[in-house]
Amino acid sequence: MNDASRRRFLTSSSKLLIATATLGSLTAYAAEEHRHGGPGEGLIVDAAMQNRCATCQFWGGMRKVSNDKKQVIAQSMGWCNNPDSPNHQKLTAADHHMKKPGIWKKWTVL
């Protein structure tokens, strides 16, 4: 193996290692914020979380609130009905994080 191919191998291997570590940390972060319930329960999102589609007044997905009002259980993707949002009239996941400040409005049921 010559020096050029060795360098190329090390460079491509290090990029793959960094990408794998980044993906792993993002997956761990996402797992902390929400979880899937049992079969048929859907995605469970903490009701106290702000800037999440499932807890927003304008989100148009199938969802319900737990009896203790601490969780929102979302069954599907939903339409964003907030005219101020960059995602207006687009499908978003229940756990989607809205990055634009000031557009999220707490769901009145919560």
C-alpha positions as a printed Julia matrix, in Angstrom:
110×3 Matrix{Float64}:
   0.0    0.0    0.0
   1.53   3.31  -1.03
   1.35   6.52   1.0
  -1.36   8.16  -1.16
  -3.78   5.26  -0.81
  -3.02   4.95   2.92
  -3.84   8.66   3.42
  -7.0    8.31   1.38
  -8.07   5.32   3.47
  -7.39   7.11   6.76
  -9.22  10.24   5.61
 -12.31   8.36   4.47
 -12.29   6.18   7.6
 -12.12   9.18   9.91
 -15.05  10.85   8.11
 -17.1    7.7    8.52
 -16.21   7.48  12.21
 -17.2   11.11  12.84
 -20.49  10.66  10.94
 -21.32   7.53  12.93
 -20.6    9.25  16.26
 -22.7   12.26  15.29
 -25.63  10.1   14.22
 -25.41   8.15  17.46
 -25.5   11.27  19.6
 -28.45  12.7   17.64
 -30.35   9.45  18.06
 -29.7    9.44  21.8
 -30.84  13.07  22.06
 -34.06  12.34  20.17
 -34.79   9.29  22.32
 -34.68  11.42  25.47
 -37.33  13.87  24.24
 -40.05  11.44  23.24
 -40.86   7.79  23.08
 -43.19   5.45  21.29
 -45.95   3.9   23.31
 -47.09   0.34  22.93
 -48.71  -0.98  19.77
 -51.29   1.51  18.56
 -50.4    4.16  21.13
 -48.36   6.42  18.86
 -45.64   8.91  19.7
 -45.62  10.25  23.26
 -44.42  13.85  23.68
 -44.0   15.63  27.02
 -46.86  18.16  27.27
 -44.6   20.71  28.98
 -42.31  20.95  25.95
 -42.52  24.17  24.03
 -41.82  24.63  20.32
 -42.97  21.08  19.49
 -45.68  20.57  16.9
 -47.76  18.17  19.02
 -48.11  20.79  21.78
 -48.96  23.66  19.4
 -52.44  25.09  18.94
 -52.01  25.15  15.14
 -50.89  21.54  14.58
 -53.47  19.46  12.71
 -52.49  15.88  13.49
 -54.35  13.14  15.34
 -53.46  13.56  19.01
 -54.87  13.27  22.49
 -53.83  14.35  25.96
 -53.19  11.87  28.76
 -55.54  11.93  31.76
 -52.95  13.73  33.9
 -52.24  16.24  31.08
 -48.51  15.51  31.24
 -48.25  13.83  27.83
 -49.54  14.3   24.32
 -50.02  11.09  22.37
 -49.82  11.71  18.61
 -51.01   9.1   16.14
 -49.76  10.57  12.88
 -48.06  13.34  11.0
 -50.0   16.6   10.96
 -50.47  19.73   8.93
 -49.06  23.0   10.19
 -51.89  25.55  10.13
 -49.9   28.47  11.51
 -49.65  31.16   8.81
 -46.54  32.61  10.5
 -44.62  29.33  10.41
 -42.11  28.4    7.69
 -43.87  24.98   7.72
 -47.32  26.43   6.99
 -49.42  23.95   4.99
 -46.72  21.28   5.24
 -46.78  17.92   6.99
 -44.7   17.8   10.15
 -43.97  15.13  12.72
 -45.44  15.5   16.2
 -41.99  15.87  17.73
 -40.78  18.41  15.16
 -38.91  21.28  16.82
 -39.89  24.76  15.62
 -36.75  26.85  15.38
 -38.35  30.2   14.57
 -39.04  31.98  17.89
 -42.41  33.47  18.75
 -44.68  31.44  16.48
 -45.51  28.49  18.77
 -48.8   28.82  20.66
 -49.64  26.41  23.48
 -52.49  24.02  22.67
 -55.5   25.24  24.65
 -56.3   21.69  25.86
 -53.03  21.7   27.8
